Structures are given as structure tokens and as C-alpha cells.
Amino acid sequence: MLLPLSFLWSLCAKIRRSLKNPVDYRIPIISIGNLTVGGSGKTPICIAIAKEMTKPAIVLRGYGRLSKGLVLVSSFGEILCDVKTSGDEAMLYAKELKNALVIVSEDRVLGVQKAKELGAQVVILDDGFGKINIKKFDILIRPNPKPANSFCLPSGAYRESISNYKNADLVLEDGIDFERNVTILNKTKKMILVTAIANPSRLDRFLPLSVTAKFFFPDHHMFTRDELANILRQSGADSILTTTKDAVKMEGFGLPLSILKLNISLKANVRKKIGEYILA
């Protein structure tokens, strides 16, 4: 019943993209995105790319933040606001990337201009494939596992037709173009998983047998100390196992945390193509 709406959505997206007239902002801009809704691992890939850059700026919308407009979250290692102002992803970038600027802005053009003004040498757009008004190097991540069908919203998980993979400058696939390596920091004998990320089932393959229960919250949920303390007490666990993105919202509560630390290793061909774009 929803298929007619999906076809209409796909047509509108195709027309919009055909009308694009991207502006060159005279700075290398790399966009990391995906065609599907929900999580696909953009954040760790952005981090992996930014760690190899000199004076990069991460520009993102800042989903889940309680602020509006443009906010400078961090400046080359100096964190300038709290997680409620920045949002969880931006704060994770700020903590992981001491070599970068981190800017949240609903208007990505303003974010790019601010980054350039503050001395960035390259801009990385988190979730920027749809920003057709900006000239950039587009990287798309194929989801793993793939959605149940290839339809656009609302009958499928795709924001645009899967034919748009051909419009990307680079398409990355897990295990082919990059490798995931997960370690658990502060591991305990009995842990419960608590997370507020999209598609939390993607964590299952990394979980040890010592995880006795799972608690899922809506994406970008801002935790309170009381709700986490109650979950921990009722479960009888030794610690809360969570992602690095969630941990930035929990670390001030004084509760025992175990962290799923994800590191991305980019293949040489990926680093080469990105480097060629930067130097072009």
C-alpha cells in the first residue's frame, strides 16, 4: 500500500538531484554518508579519515542537541561546550580528534564557511550526501546487513534510489574497503548493554557472553543518572556496557562503565583516493 508513496519520494529525490548546482567553497570537502536511514557507521569512518588529516574540521547537524544554530564544539583539542549543547556525535568527535575543529550547524554552508574562517585545511561533512548545493567528494557506505528491500521511504529504508550509488565518488563496504576492530575497555564479569544508537542489533557480533541483558533507547537519547542507576541496580550487573557515542552522555554520572571501543582501519586504496582528491 505504501509503494506509490515510495515511488513519489524517489521521483522527487531524483528531480531534486537533477537540479543541483553545487558551489565551490575553495576548500577540500569530503562527505561521508549513506542512502539508508539509521546508522551505518559514518562516525567511526569520519574519525578514521580525520585522524590522517592536518587541521580538519568536522561539520555536522548535531542530532539530539538542545541548542540551535551554529555552535563551535571544539577547537583543536579544546572542548568549548557540554554534550547537551553539542549532541552526542559531535562530543565524541571533540574527544577523539584533538587535531580538529568540530562544528554543529543545521546550515552546513555556514558550518563550512566557519571552518574555513577558523583555519581548517579540509572539511569533513558527517551525513552530507544530500547537500547537493555544496561541491564535495562524496563517500557512501553500503549498509551491512542490507535492508530487507530496495524501496525508498516509506515502504523501505532508502532515502534515495539505490541507483545513486553511481553518483558517489567512492563507495565503501565493510570488510572490503575497511576493517572494524572492537575492544572492550573496563570489561567486567557481568555486563548489561545500554545504548541509544540507530540499528543497535549491529552490535551483536561484538558482544561477549558476559552481557546478560540489553536495553535500547531511541537514537540520540539523553540519559539521566537515575534511569541508568535503576537499570544497573535491577539487573545486578557489575557495569554498563555501552558505545563510545553513548558514553559521552554517561561519563559524568559516576556509574561503572565498560566501553565498546570501535576502531576503523581504512584500506590503502581508500586512503589513496582521498589523498588524490585533497591534493587535486
N, C-alpha and C positions, 0 to 999 in steps of 0.2 A: 504493500500500500504506500510505502514511503518512496518507492523508486522514482516516481515522477518528480518529486521534490529534489531527489539526488541529481537527476539529470538537469534540472533547472539550476541547481547550485553549481554543478560542473560547468554548465554553459556560461553562467555569469562570471565564474573564475577565469574561464578561457578568454572571454571578451575583455575582462579587466587586464589580463596579462598582455593581450594583443595591443592594448592602447598604451603600453608602458613607454616612458620617455625618461630613462634614468639620467640623473645629474652626476657629473664627476666632481667630487669634493676635494680633489687634488691630494688625496692621501690613500694608501692601500687599505681597502676594506674587505674583510673576509667574513662571510655569513655562514653560520652553522645552523642548519635547520632540518626539518623533516616534513613529509607530506601528510603524516597522520597526526591525529590529536593525541594528547597524552605524552608520556615520557618515552624517549628513545635513546637517552644517554648523551644529550647535547652538552650538558655541563662538564662532565669529565673530559670530553674531547676538546671543548673550548680551553680548559685548563692545560691540557697537554700541548696544544698549539701555542698558547700564550707563553708557556714556560720557555719556549725556544725563541721568543721574540725579544727585541730590545725596545723598551718603553711602549708596550702595547696598551690599548685601552679596551676594556670590556664594556659594551653598551647593551643594556637590556631593559625590558619594560619594567621589571620588578614586580612580578605577580605576587599577590598576597600582602604587599606592604600597606601600611596605614597612612602613607604620605601620598602627595600628588605632585606632579610637575617634575622638573629635573632636580636630581639630588646627586651630589658628588659623595659617593660612599667611602672611597679610599683613594689616597694619592701616594703611590709608590711605597706602600707598606704602612702608611699612617691611616688608621681607620677613623672616620670622621662622624659616624652616626651609629645608632643602635640597630638591631635586627628588625625591629618593628617599623623603622623608617625605611630601611633598605629592602626588606624582603629576604627570604632565606637563601635563594640562589646568589644574590648579589653579595651577601655577607660571606658566603662560602668562597666566592671569588676573592673577596678582600683579604680573607685569612690565608688563602692558598697562594696568592700571587703578590708577592712583595715587590715585584718589578713592574706593576701595572697600575693604571688608573681604573677605577670601577665607577660607572655612571649609570643611574637608572633614569629613564625618561620614557613617557608614553610616546613622545615625538622623537623618533630615532634620529631624524635630521638634526635636531637641536643637540642631541647627545653626541653625534659625530662632530659637529662644529665645536662643541665644548671640549671634546677630547683633543682636537687639533689645536685649539687655543692654549690648552694646558701642556702642550709639548709631546703628545703621543706621536709615535712614528708609524703605527699601524692600528687600525680599529678592528675589533672582532665583534660582530653582531650576534648575540645569542638569539636564535629563533628569528632570523631576518630574511628568509626566503621570500616571504610575501611582501617585503618592502621594495616594490618594483620601481619606486622613484629614486632609488639610490644605486649608482653604478658600483658593482662589487663582484667579488669572486665567490660564487655560490657553491657551498658544500652541502649535500643532502646525505642523511643517514638512513639506510634501509632498516625498518624495524625488525627485531628478532625477539620472539616469533612474529611472523607476518599476521596481519589481521585476517579474520575469517573470510572476508570477501574483499573485492577491489572497488567497491562503490564509494562515492563521496557521501558526505553528511546529507541527510540524517540517517540513511539506511546503511551506511558504512562508516569506517573510521578515517577516511581520507578527506583532507581539506581541499585538495585539488586532484584532478585526474592523474593517475599513475604515469600517464604519458609525459608528465612534466619532469620526470627524472632526466629526460634528454636535455632539458633546459639548464641543468646544473653543470657547473664546471668540473665537479668531482663528486662521485657517489661512493660512500663508504659502507662497507659491510663488515660486521663483526666476524673476526677470525680470518678475514682475507686482507683487509686494509689496516686493521688494528687489533690488538690483543688486550683483553681485560685481565687484570691481576688483582685479586681481592685478598686482603689480610684483615684479621680481626685484632684490634687494639684493646687491651684490658679485658681479655677473654676470661670468663668465669665458668664454673661448673654447671650453672643453671641460669639460662638467659631467656628473656622474652623479647620478641621483635615488636618494636613500636615504630611506625613510620607514617609519614604523610606525603608520599610521592605518588605520581601517576603510575598505574600499572605495577603495583607492588609485587605481583607474582613473579616479576623478572628477577627478584632477589632470591627466589627459592633455590636455585642451583648453587648459591654461595653459602647457604646456611648450614651450620654444623648440627649434629644430633642433639647438642646441649640446649637447643632452642625448644622450649616446651610449649609455647603459645605465641600467637600473632595477633596484633592489634593494629588495624588500619584506620587512618583518619583521612579526610578529604585532602587533596593536593594543596600544599602550602599552609595547612592548618597551623595556627599559632598555639602551641601547647601552653598549659598552665601547670604550675608545680603541683597543685592539688590533684589534678586528674592523673598525672604521671605517678605521683606518690601512691594514690589509691590503687592503680593498676599493679604497681610493684608489690605493694603490701598484700593484695588479694591473691596474687599469683604465687607468692612465696619464692620468687626468683632472687638470684644474687645480684643481677644487674639488668638494665635495659639495653638491648642490642638495637642500634639504630644506624642510619646512614650519616655521612658527614654533613649532608644538606640539612637533615633534621637536627643534628647535634648542635648546630649554631643557635638553635632556639631552646635547647635544653641545658646547655653547659653552665648556666648561671644558677641552676636550681639546687646544686649540691647533692644530686642523686647519683648513684653508681651507674656509669655509662660504659658500655662496650661499643666500639665503633667499627662498622664495616668500611674499611678504607679501600676505595677503588682507585687503581692507577691504570692509565691507558698508555699503551706503547704503540706509537704510530709506525707503520712500515716505512721503509726508506723511500719507496716510490711516492708515497703521500707527502712526506716532508719535502721531497724534490719538487713536486708540482706546486706546492705552496710557496716554496722558496723562489721558484721561477717567476711566479706572479708578483711577489714582493719586489723583486729586482727589475721587473719589466719597466 
